Amino acid sequence: MWSDIFLHDAEDGEKYAIVVIDTQGKFDSSAEGKEGLKIFRLTSLISSLMILNTNDEMEENQLSFLQ
């Protein structure tokens, strides 16, 4: 987790706090089955926006986790 929280004032007057967290993910080659899935679920629950970064093309079964 980045040590700073970034504050952003949107043009529509809304205020946002942005927290940057880098986690190993579900598709990490070193992740053990359920461990990776738990991390993915937790980050999905606490995030309003996620950026998914992959090294290779995603397979269809991997995309099903995003649904």
mmCIF file of the N, C-alpha and C atoms, coordinates in Angstrom:
data_MODEL
# 
_entry.id   MODEL 
# 
loop_
_atom_site.group_PDB 
_atom_site.id 
_atom_site.type_symbol 
_atom_site.label_atom_id 
_atom_site.label_alt_id 
_atom_site.label_comp_id 
_atom_site.label_asym_id 
_atom_site.label_entity_id 
_atom_site.label_seq_id 
_atom_site.pdbx_PDB_ins_code 
_atom_site.Cartn_x 
_atom_site.Cartn_y 
_atom_site.Cartn_z 
_atom_site.occupancy 
_atom_site.B_iso_or_equiv 
_atom_site.pdbx_formal_charge 
_atom_site.auth_seq_id 
_atom_site.auth_comp_id 
_atom_site.auth_asym_id 
_atom_site.auth_atom_id 
_atom_site.pdbx_PDB_model_num 
ATOM 1   N N  . MET A 1 1  ? 0.852   -1.177  0.000   1.00 0.00 ? 1  MET A N  1 
ATOM 2   C CA . MET A 1 1  ? 0.000   0.000   0.000   1.00 0.00 ? 1  MET A CA 1 
ATOM 3   C C  . MET A 1 1  ? 0.892   1.232   0.000   1.00 0.00 ? 1  MET A C  1 
ATOM 4   N N  . TRP A 1 2  ? 0.551   2.173   -0.851  1.00 0.00 ? 2  TRP A N  1 
ATOM 5   C CA . TRP A 1 2  ? 1.297   3.424   -0.920  1.00 0.00 ? 2  TRP A CA 1 
ATOM 6   C C  . TRP A 1 2  ? 1.078   4.176   0.389   1.00 0.00 ? 2  TRP A C  1 
ATOM 7   N N  . SER A 1 3  ? 2.109   4.793   0.913   1.00 0.00 ? 3  SER A N  1 
ATOM 8   C CA . SER A 1 3  ? 2.007   5.432   2.230   1.00 0.00 ? 3  SER A CA 1 
ATOM 9   C C  . SER A 1 3  ? 1.180   6.716   2.227   1.00 0.00 ? 3  SER A C  1 
ATOM 10  N N  . ASP A 1 4  ? 0.949   7.299   1.082   1.00 0.00 ? 4  ASP A N  1 
ATOM 11  C CA . ASP A 1 4  ? 0.162   8.534   0.996   1.00 0.00 ? 4  ASP A CA 1 
ATOM 12  C C  . ASP A 1 4  ? -1.243  8.244   0.476   1.00 0.00 ? 4  ASP A C  1 
ATOM 13  N N  . ILE A 1 5  ? -2.195  9.029   0.923   1.00 0.00 ? 5  ILE A N  1 
ATOM 14  C CA . ILE A 1 5  ? -3.543  9.009   0.371   1.00 0.00 ? 5  ILE A CA 1 
ATOM 15  C C  . ILE A 1 5  ? -3.665  10.253  -0.491  1.00 0.00 ? 5  ILE A C  1 
ATOM 16  N N  . PHE A 1 6  ? -4.050  10.061  -1.735  1.00 0.00 ? 6  PHE A N  1 
ATOM 17  C CA . PHE A 1 6  ? -4.158  11.168  -2.679  1.00 0.00 ? 6  PHE A CA 1 
ATOM 18  C C  . PHE A 1 6  ? -5.580  11.710  -2.653  1.00 0.00 ? 6  PHE A C  1 
ATOM 19  N N  . LEU A 1 7  ? -5.721  13.003  -2.420  1.00 0.00 ? 7  LEU A N  1 
ATOM 20  C CA . LEU A 1 7  ? -7.029  13.656  -2.400  1.00 0.00 ? 7  LEU A CA 1 
ATOM 21  C C  . LEU A 1 7  ? -7.269  14.320  -3.742  1.00 0.00 ? 7  LEU A C  1 
ATOM 22  N N  . HIS A 1 8  ? -8.492  14.143  -4.257  1.00 0.00 ? 8  HIS A N  1 
ATOM 23  C CA . HIS A 1 8  ? -8.822  14.681  -5.572  1.00 0.00 ? 8  HIS A CA 1 
ATOM 24  C C  . HIS A 1 8  ? -10.179 15.359  -5.511  1.00 0.00 ? 8  HIS A C  1 
ATOM 25  N N  . ASP A 1 9  ? -10.237 16.584  -6.013  1.00 0.00 ? 9  ASP A N  1 
ATOM 26  C CA . ASP A 1 9  ? -11.497 17.298  -6.145  1.00 0.00 ? 9  ASP A CA 1 
ATOM 27  C C  . ASP A 1 9  ? -11.941 17.206  -7.599  1.00 0.00 ? 9  ASP A C  1 
ATOM 28  N N  . ALA A 1 10 ? -13.072 16.537  -7.833  1.00 0.00 ? 10 ALA A N  1 
ATOM 29  C CA . ALA A 1 10 ? -13.590 16.377  -9.187  1.00 0.00 ? 10 ALA A CA 1 
ATOM 30  C C  . ALA A 1 10 ? -14.267 17.662  -9.650  1.00 0.00 ? 10 ALA A C  1 
ATOM 31  N N  . GLU A 1 11 ? -14.439 17.780  -10.955 1.00 0.00 ? 11 GLU A N  1 
ATOM 32  C CA . GLU A 1 11 ? -15.065 18.979  -11.526 1.00 0.00 ? 11 GLU A CA 1 
ATOM 33  C C  . GLU A 1 11 ? -16.505 19.156  -11.069 1.00 0.00 ? 11 GLU A C  1 
ATOM 34  N N  . ASP A 1 12 ? -17.171 18.031  -10.724 1.00 0.00 ? 12 ASP A N  1 
ATOM 35  C CA . ASP A 1 12 ? -18.569 18.124  -10.301 1.00 0.00 ? 12 ASP A CA 1 
ATOM 36  C C  . ASP A 1 12 ? -18.715 18.431  -8.802  1.00 0.00 ? 12 ASP A C  1 
ATOM 37  N N  . GLY A 1 13 ? -17.591 18.718  -8.130  1.00 0.00 ? 13 GLY A N  1 
ATOM 38  C CA . GLY A 1 13 ? -17.624 19.078  -6.724  1.00 0.00 ? 13 GLY A CA 1 
ATOM 39  C C  . GLY A 1 13 ? -17.413 17.915  -5.771  1.00 0.00 ? 13 GLY A C  1 
ATOM 40  N N  . GLU A 1 14 ? -17.447 16.693  -6.286  1.00 0.00 ? 14 GLU A N  1 
ATOM 41  C CA . GLU A 1 14 ? -17.200 15.516  -5.442  1.00 0.00 ? 14 GLU A CA 1 
ATOM 42  C C  . GLU A 1 14 ? -15.743 15.479  -5.013  1.00 0.00 ? 14 GLU A C  1 
ATOM 43  N N  . LYS A 1 15 ? -15.506 14.945  -3.830  1.00 0.00 ? 15 LYS A N  1 
ATOM 44  C CA . LYS A 1 15 ? -14.141 14.790  -3.330  1.00 0.00 ? 15 LYS A CA 1 
ATOM 45  C C  . LYS A 1 15 ? -13.845 13.300  -3.219  1.00 0.00 ? 15 LYS A C  1 
ATOM 46  N N  . TYR A 1 16 ? -12.646 12.922  -3.628  1.00 0.00 ? 16 TYR A N  1 
ATOM 47  C CA . TYR A 1 16 ? -12.255 11.521  -3.623  1.00 0.00 ? 16 TYR A CA 1 
ATOM 48  C C  . TYR A 1 16 ? -10.934 11.340  -2.891  1.00 0.00 ? 16 TYR A C  1 
ATOM 49  N N  . ALA A 1 17 ? -10.831 10.237  -2.180  1.00 0.00 ? 17 ALA A N  1 
ATOM 50  C CA . ALA A 1 17 ? -9.566  9.814   -1.581  1.00 0.00 ? 17 ALA A CA 1 
ATOM 51  C C  . ALA A 1 17 ? -9.098  8.608   -2.378  1.00 0.00 ? 17 ALA A C  1 
ATOM 52  N N  . ILE A 1 18 ? -7.874  8.655   -2.864  1.00 0.00 ? 18 ILE A N  1 
ATOM 53  C CA . ILE A 1 18 ? -7.339  7.586   -3.696  1.00 0.00 ? 18 ILE A CA 1 
ATOM 54  C C  . ILE A 1 18 ? -6.227  6.887   -2.931  1.00 0.00 ? 18 ILE A C  1 
ATOM 55  N N  . VAL A 1 19 ? -6.411  5.581   -2.750  1.00 0.00 ? 19 VAL A N  1 
ATOM 56  C CA . VAL A 1 19 ? -5.428  4.754   -2.067  1.00 0.00 ? 19 VAL A CA 1 
ATOM 57  C C  . VAL A 1 19 ? -4.886  3.770   -3.098  1.00 0.00 ? 19 VAL A C  1 
ATOM 58  N N  . VAL A 1 20 ? -3.574  3.699   -3.224  1.00 0.00 ? 20 VAL A N  1 
ATOM 59  C CA . VAL A 1 20 ? -2.949  2.807   -4.199  1.00 0.00 ? 20 VAL A CA 1 
ATOM 60  C C  . VAL A 1 20 ? -2.435  1.576   -3.462  1.00 0.00 ? 20 VAL A C  1 
ATOM 61  N N  . ILE A 1 21 ? -2.941  0.406   -3.881  1.00 0.00 ? 21 ILE A N  1 
ATOM 62  C CA . ILE A 1 21 ? -2.548  -0.862  -3.275  1.00 0.00 ? 21 ILE A CA 1 
ATOM 63  C C  . ILE A 1 21 ? -2.114  -1.810  -4.379  1.00 0.00 ? 21 ILE A C  1 
ATOM 64  N N  . ASP A 1 22 ? -0.948  -2.393  -4.218  1.00 0.00 ? 22 ASP A N  1 
ATOM 65  C CA . ASP A 1 22 ? -0.456  -3.401  -5.158  1.00 0.00 ? 22 ASP A CA 1 
ATOM 66  C C  . ASP A 1 22 ? -0.518  -4.743  -4.452  1.00 0.00 ? 22 ASP A C  1 
ATOM 67  N N  . THR A 1 23 ? -1.296  -5.664  -4.988  1.00 0.00 ? 23 THR A N  1 
ATOM 68  C CA . THR A 1 23 ? -1.430  -6.978  -4.363  1.00 0.00 ? 23 THR A CA 1 
ATOM 69  C C  . THR A 1 23 ? -1.072  -8.055  -5.360  1.00 0.00 ? 23 THR A C  1 
ATOM 70  N N  . GLN A 1 24 ? -0.659  -9.185  -4.849  1.00 0.00 ? 24 GLN A N  1 
ATOM 71  C CA . GLN A 1 24 ? -0.567  -10.333 -5.744  1.00 0.00 ? 24 GLN A CA 1 
ATOM 72  C C  . GLN A 1 24 ? -1.994  -10.674 -6.066  1.00 0.00 ? 24 GLN A C  1 
ATOM 73  N N  . GLY A 1 25 ? -2.230  -11.167 -7.228  1.00 0.00 ? 25 GLY A N  1 
ATOM 74  C CA . GLY A 1 25 ? -3.604  -11.374 -7.627  1.00 0.00 ? 25 GLY A CA 1 
ATOM 75  C C  . GLY A 1 25 ? -3.959  -12.812 -7.861  1.00 0.00 ? 25 GLY A C  1 
ATOM 76  N N  . LYS A 1 26 ? -5.156  -13.006 -8.274  1.00 0.00 ? 26 LYS A N  1 
ATOM 77  C CA . LYS A 1 26 ? -5.671  -14.338 -8.545  1.00 0.00 ? 26 LYS A CA 1 
ATOM 78  C C  . LYS A 1 26 ? -4.847  -15.035 -9.608  1.00 0.00 ? 26 LYS A C  1 
ATOM 79  N N  . PHE A 1 27 ? -4.337  -14.298 -10.546 1.00 0.00 ? 27 PHE A N  1 
ATOM 80  C CA . PHE A 1 27 ? -3.673  -14.901 -11.689 1.00 0.00 ? 27 PHE A CA 1 
ATOM 81  C C  . PHE A 1 27 ? -2.158  -14.914 -11.534 1.00 0.00 ? 27 PHE A C  1 
ATOM 82  N N  . ASP A 1 28 ? -1.673  -14.588 -10.350 1.00 0.00 ? 28 ASP A N  1 
ATOM 83  C CA . ASP A 1 28 ? -0.241  -14.620 -10.070 1.00 0.00 ? 28 ASP A CA 1 
ATOM 84  C C  . ASP A 1 28 ? 0.243   -16.065 -10.107 1.00 0.00 ? 28 ASP A C  1 
ATOM 85  N N  . SER A 1 29 ? 1.325   -16.329 -10.810 1.00 0.00 ? 29 SER A N  1 
ATOM 86  C CA . SER A 1 29 ? 1.804   -17.699 -10.957 1.00 0.00 ? 29 SER A CA 1 
ATOM 87  C C  . SER A 1 29 ? 2.272   -18.292 -9.635  1.00 0.00 ? 29 SER A C  1 
ATOM 88  N N  . SER A 1 30 ? 2.606   -17.461 -8.657  1.00 0.00 ? 30 SER A N  1 
ATOM 89  C CA . SER A 1 30 ? 3.060   -17.981 -7.367  1.00 0.00 ? 30 SER A CA 1 
ATOM 90  C C  . SER A 1 30 ? 1.924   -18.109 -6.356  1.00 0.00 ? 30 SER A C  1 
ATOM 91  N N  . ALA A 1 31 ? 0.723   -17.659 -6.724  1.00 0.00 ? 31 ALA A N  1 
ATOM 92  C CA . ALA A 1 31 ? -0.408  -17.715 -5.790  1.00 0.00 ? 31 ALA A CA 1 
ATOM 93  C C  . ALA A 1 31 ? -0.930  -19.144 -5.681  1.00 0.00 ? 31 ALA A C  1 
ATOM 94  N N  . GLU A 1 32 ? -1.244  -19.529 -4.482  1.00 0.00 ? 32 GLU A N  1 
ATOM 95  C CA . GLU A 1 32 ? -1.818  -20.841 -4.244  1.00 0.00 ? 32 GLU A CA 1 
ATOM 96  C C  . GLU A 1 32 ? -3.331  -20.715 -4.357  1.00 0.00 ? 32 GLU A C  1 
ATOM 97  N N  . GLY A 1 33 ? -3.967  -21.597 -5.085  1.00 0.00 ? 33 GLY A N  1 
ATOM 98  C CA . GLY A 1 33 ? -5.403  -21.658 -5.323  1.00 0.00 ? 33 GLY A CA 1 
ATOM 99  C C  . GLY A 1 33 ? -6.280  -20.694 -4.571  1.00 0.00 ? 33 GLY A C  1 
ATOM 100 N N  . LYS A 1 34 ? -6.730  -21.077 -3.367  1.00 0.00 ? 34 LYS A N  1 
ATOM 101 C CA . LYS A 1 34 ? -7.698  -20.274 -2.620  1.00 0.00 ? 34 LYS A CA 1 
ATOM 102 C C  . LYS A 1 34 ? -7.102  -18.985 -2.081  1.00 0.00 ? 34 LYS A C  1 
ATOM 103 N N  . GLU A 1 35 ? -5.811  -18.959 -1.835  1.00 0.00 ? 35 GLU A N  1 
ATOM 104 C CA . GLU A 1 35 ? -5.163  -17.737 -1.327  1.00 0.00 ? 35 GLU A CA 1 
ATOM 105 C C  . GLU A 1 35 ? -5.330  -16.592 -2.323  1.00 0.00 ? 35 GLU A C  1 
ATOM 106 N N  . GLY A 1 36 ? -5.041  -16.841 -3.581  1.00 0.00 ? 36 GLY A N  1 
ATOM 107 C CA . GLY A 1 36 ? -5.179  -15.815 -4.607  1.00 0.00 ? 36 GLY A CA 1 
ATOM 108 C C  . GLY A 1 36 ? -6.605  -15.352 -4.775  1.00 0.00 ? 36 GLY A C  1 
ATOM 109 N N  . LEU A 1 37 ? -7.546  -16.283 -4.695  1.00 0.00 ? 37 LEU A N  1 
ATOM 110 C CA . LEU A 1 37 ? -8.953  -15.939 -4.825  1.00 0.00 ? 37 LEU A CA 1 
ATOM 111 C C  . LEU A 1 37 ? -9.408  -15.063 -3.661  1.00 0.00 ? 37 LEU A C  1 
ATOM 112 N N  . LYS A 1 38 ? -8.949  -15.352 -2.448  1.00 0.00 ? 38 LYS A N  1 
ATOM 113 C CA . LYS A 1 38 ? -9.300  -14.534 -1.284  1.00 0.00 ? 38 LYS A CA 1 
ATOM 114 C C  . LYS A 1 38 ? -8.765  -13.112 -1.434  1.00 0.00 ? 38 LYS A C  1 
ATOM 115 N N  . ILE A 1 39 ? -7.532  -12.984 -1.907  1.00 0.00 ? 39 ILE A N  1 
ATOM 116 C CA . ILE A 1 39 ? -6.946  -11.650 -2.114  1.00 0.00 ? 39 ILE A CA 1 
ATOM 117 C C  . ILE A 1 39 ? -7.739  -10.890 -3.162  1.00 0.00 ? 39 ILE A C  1 
ATOM 118 N N  . PHE A 1 40 ? -8.100  -11.565 -4.243  1.00 0.00 ? 40 PHE A N  1 
ATOM 119 C CA . PHE A 1 40 ? -8.872  -10.926 -5.308  1.00 0.00 ? 40 PHE A CA 1 
ATOM 120 C C  . PHE A 1 40 ? -10.228 -10.467 -4.791  1.00 0.00 ? 40 PHE A C  1 
ATOM 121 N N  . ARG A 1 41 ? -10.899 -11.299 -4.022  1.00 0.00 ? 41 ARG A N  1 
ATOM 122 C CA . ARG A 1 41 ? -12.218 -10.930 -3.470  1.00 0.00 ? 41 ARG A CA 1 
ATOM 123 C C  . ARG A 1 41 ? -12.114 -9.744  -2.516  1.00 0.00 ? 41 ARG A C  1 
ATOM 124 N N  . LEU A 1 42 ? -11.114 -9.769  -1.642  1.00 0.00 ? 42 LEU A N  1 
ATOM 125 C CA . LEU A 1 42 ? -10.944 -8.677  -0.681  1.00 0.00 ? 42 LEU A CA 1 
ATOM 126 C C  . LEU A 1 42 ? -10.690 -7.349  -1.394  1.00 0.00 ? 42 LEU A C  1 
ATOM 127 N N  . THR A 1 43 ? -9.789  -7.354  -2.361  1.00 0.00 ? 43 THR A N  1 
ATOM 128 C CA . THR A 1 43 ? -9.507  -6.098  -3.063  1.00 0.00 ? 43 THR A CA 1 
ATOM 129 C C  . THR A 1 43 ? -10.709 -5.637  -3.878  1.00 0.00 ? 43 THR A C  1 
ATOM 130 N N  . SER A 1 44 ? -11.517 -6.576  -4.379  1.00 0.00 ? 44 SER A N  1 
ATOM 131 C CA . SER A 1 44 ? -12.735 -6.199  -5.100  1.00 0.00 ? 44 SER A CA 1 
ATOM 132 C C  . SER A 1 44 ? -13.741 -5.532  -4.182  1.00 0.00 ? 44 SER A C  1 
ATOM 133 N N  . LEU A 1 45 ? -13.842 -6.029  -2.949  1.00 0.00 ? 45 LEU A N  1 
ATOM 134 C CA . LEU A 1 45 ? -14.805 -5.470  -2.003  1.00 0.00 ? 45 LEU A CA 1 
ATOM 135 C C  . LEU A 1 45 ? -14.449 -4.062  -1.551  1.00 0.00 ? 45 LEU A C  1 
ATOM 136 N N  . ILE A 1 46 ? -13.161 -3.775  -1.414  1.00 0.00 ? 46 ILE A N  1 
ATOM 137 C CA . ILE A 1 46 ? -12.769 -2.460  -0.892  1.00 0.00 ? 46 ILE A CA 1 
ATOM 138 C C  . ILE A 1 46 ? -12.482 -1.444  -1.982  1.00 0.00 ? 46 ILE A C  1 
ATOM 139 N N  . SER A 1 47 ? -12.620 -1.850  -3.233  1.00 0.00 ? 47 SER A N  1 
ATOM 140 C CA . SER A 1 47 ? -12.276 -0.948  -4.338  1.00 0.00 ? 47 SER A CA 1 
ATOM 141 C C  . SER A 1 47 ? -13.512 -0.479  -5.084  1.00 0.00 ? 47 SER A C  1 
ATOM 142 N N  . SER A 1 48 ? -13.490 0.760   -5.506  1.00 0.00 ? 48 SER A N  1 
ATOM 143 C CA . SER A 1 48 ? -14.530 1.234   -6.399  1.00 0.00 ? 48 SER A CA 1 
ATOM 144 C C  . SER A 1 48 ? -14.012 1.219   -7.846  1.00 0.00 ? 48 SER A C  1 
ATOM 145 N N  . LEU A 1 49 ? -12.696 1.085   -7.992  1.00 0.00 ? 49 LEU A N  1 
ATOM 146 C CA . LEU A 1 49 ? -12.075 0.983   -9.310  1.00 0.00 ? 49 LEU A CA 1 
ATOM 147 C C  . LEU A 1 49 ? -10.861 0.078   -9.182  1.00 0.00 ? 49 LEU A C  1 
ATOM 148 N N  . MET A 1 50 ? -10.773 -0.891  -10.079 1.00 0.00 ? 50 MET A N  1 
ATOM 149 C CA . MET A 1 50 ? -9.615  -1.790  -10.082 1.00 0.00 ? 50 MET A CA 1 
ATOM 150 C C  . MET A 1 50 ? -8.970  -1.750  -11.456 1.00 0.00 ? 50 MET A C  1 
ATOM 151 N N  . ILE A 1 51 ? -7.662  -1.811  -11.470 1.00 0.00 ? 51 ILE A N  1 
ATOM 152 C CA . ILE A 1 51 ? -6.914  -1.932  -12.717 1.00 0.00 ? 51 ILE A CA 1 
ATOM 153 C C  . ILE A 1 51 ? -6.264  -3.304  -12.697 1.00 0.00 ? 51 ILE A C  1 
ATOM 154 N N  . LEU A 1 52 ? -6.620  -4.122  -13.652 1.00 0.00 ? 52 LEU A N  1 
ATOM 155 C CA . LEU A 1 52 ? -6.103  -5.476  -13.720 1.00 0.00 ? 52 LEU A CA 1 
ATOM 156 C C  . LEU A 1 52 ? -4.951  -5.501  -14.706 1.00 0.00 ? 52 LEU A C  1 
ATOM 157 N N  . ASN A 1 53 ? -3.797  -5.893  -14.229 1.00 0.00 ? 53 ASN A N  1 
ATOM 158 C CA . ASN A 1 53 ? -2.584  -5.926  -15.042 1.00 0.00 ? 53 ASN A CA 1 
ATOM 159 C C  . ASN A 1 53 ? -2.187  -7.382  -15.247 1.00 0.00 ? 53 ASN A C  1 
ATOM 160 N N  . THR A 1 54 ? -2.035  -7.802  -16.486 1.00 0.00 ? 54 THR A N  1 
ATOM 161 C CA . THR A 1 54 ? -1.654  -9.183  -16.768 1.00 0.00 ? 54 THR A CA 1 
ATOM 162 C C  . THR A 1 54 ? -0.432  -9.211  -17.670 1.00 0.00 ? 54 THR A C  1 
ATOM 163 N N  . ASN A 1 55 ? 0.315   -10.295 -17.571 1.00 0.00 ? 55 ASN A N  1 
ATOM 164 C CA . ASN A 1 55 ? 1.486   -10.474 -18.439 1.00 0.00 ? 55 ASN A CA 1 
ATOM 165 C C  . ASN A 1 55 ? 1.107   -11.067 -19.783 1.00 0.00 ? 55 ASN A C  1 
ATOM 166 N N  . ASP A 1 56 ? 0.116   -11.900 -19.795 1.00 0.00 ? 56 ASP A N  1 
ATOM 167 C CA . ASP A 1 56 ? -0.310  -12.599 -21.004 1.00 0.00 ? 56 ASP A CA 1 
ATOM 168 C C  . ASP A 1 56 ? -1.773  -12.312 -21.266 1.00 0.00 ? 56 ASP A C  1 
ATOM 169 N N  . GLU A 1 57 ? -2.268  -12.891 -22.356 1.00 0.00 ? 57 GLU A N  1 
ATOM 170 C CA . GLU A 1 57 ? -3.691  -12.763 -22.633 1.00 0.00 ? 57 GLU A CA 1 
ATOM 171 C C  . GLU A 1 57 ? -4.473  -13.539 -21.585 1.00 0.00 ? 57 GLU A C  1 
ATOM 172 N N  . MET A 1 58 ? -5.624  -12.999 -21.222 1.00 0.00 ? 58 MET A N  1 
ATOM 173 C CA . MET A 1 58 ? -6.453  -13.669 -20.224 1.00 0.00 ? 58 MET A CA 1 
ATOM 174 C C  . MET A 1 58 ? -7.272  -14.756 -20.901 1.00 0.00 ? 58 MET A C  1 
ATOM 175 N N  . GLU A 1 59 ? -7.453  -15.836 -20.183 1.00 0.00 ? 59 GLU A N  1 
ATOM 176 C CA . GLU A 1 59 ? -8.285  -16.921 -20.674 1.00 0.00 ? 59 GLU A CA 1 
ATOM 177 C C  . GLU A 1 59 ? -9.718  -16.693 -20.214 1.00 0.00 ? 59 GLU A C  1 
ATOM 178 N N  . GLU A 1 60 ? -10.651 -17.354 -20.874 1.00 0.00 ? 60 GLU A N  1 
ATOM 179 C CA . GLU A 1 60 ? -12.064 -17.145 -20.575 1.00 0.00 ? 60 GLU A CA 1 
ATOM 180 C C  . GLU A 1 60 ? -12.401 -17.471 -19.121 1.00 0.00 ? 60 GLU A C  1 
ATOM 181 N N  . ASN A 1 61 ? -11.805 -18.537 -18.575 1.00 0.00 ? 61 ASN A N  1 
ATOM 182 C CA . ASN A 1 61 ? -12.116 -18.893 -17.190 1.00 0.00 ? 61 ASN A CA 1 
ATOM 183 C C  . ASN A 1 61 ? -11.598 -17.831 -16.216 1.00 0.00 ? 61 ASN A C  1 
ATOM 184 N N  . GLN A 1 62 ? -10.523 -17.132 -16.565 1.00 0.00 ? 62 GLN A N  1 
ATOM 185 C CA . GLN A 1 62 ? -10.020 -16.043 -15.726 1.00 0.00 ? 62 GLN A CA 1 
ATOM 186 C C  . GLN A 1 62 ? -10.973 -14.862 -15.753 1.00 0.00 ? 62 GLN A C  1 
ATOM 187 N N  . LEU A 1 63 ? -11.566 -14.587 -16.896 1.00 0.00 ? 63 LEU A N  1 
ATOM 188 C CA . LEU A 1 63 ? -12.518 -13.487 -17.022 1.00 0.00 ? 63 LEU A CA 1 
ATOM 189 C C  . LEU A 1 63 ? -13.776 -13.731 -16.197 1.00 0.00 ? 63 LEU A C  1 
ATOM 190 N N  . SER A 1 64 ? -14.114 -14.992 -15.969 1.00 0.00 ? 64 SER A N  1 
ATOM 191 C CA . SER A 1 64 ? -15.332 -15.287 -15.193 1.00 0.00 ? 64 SER A CA 1 
ATOM 192 C C  . SER A 1 64 ? -15.223 -14.768 -13.765 1.00 0.00 ? 64 SER A C  1 
ATOM 193 N N  . PHE A 1 65 ? -13.997 -14.644 -13.216 1.00 0.00 ? 65 PHE A N  1 
ATOM 194 C CA . PHE A 1 65 ? -13.833 -14.102 -11.874 1.00 0.00 ? 65 PHE A CA 1 
ATOM 195 C C  . PHE A 1 65 ? -14.216 -12.629 -11.819 1.00 0.00 ? 65 PHE A C  1 
ATOM 196 N N  . LEU A 1 66 ? -14.125 -11.930 -12.917 1.00 0.00 ? 66 LEU A N  1 
ATOM 197 C CA . LEU A 1 66 ? -14.451 -10.509 -12.927 1.00 0.00 ? 66 LEU A CA 1 
ATOM 198 C C  . LEU A 1 66 ? -15.951 -10.266 -12.935 1.00 0.00 ? 66 LEU A C  1 
ATOM 199 N N  . GLN A 1 67 ? -16.716 -11.273 -13.309 1.00 0.00 ? 67 GLN A N  1 
ATOM 200 C CA . GLN A 1 67 ? -18.182 -11.128 -13.327 1.00 0.00 ? 67 GLN A CA 1 
ATOM 201 C C  . GLN A 1 67 ? -18.669 -11.111 -11.909 1.00 0.00 ? 67 GLN A C  1 
# 
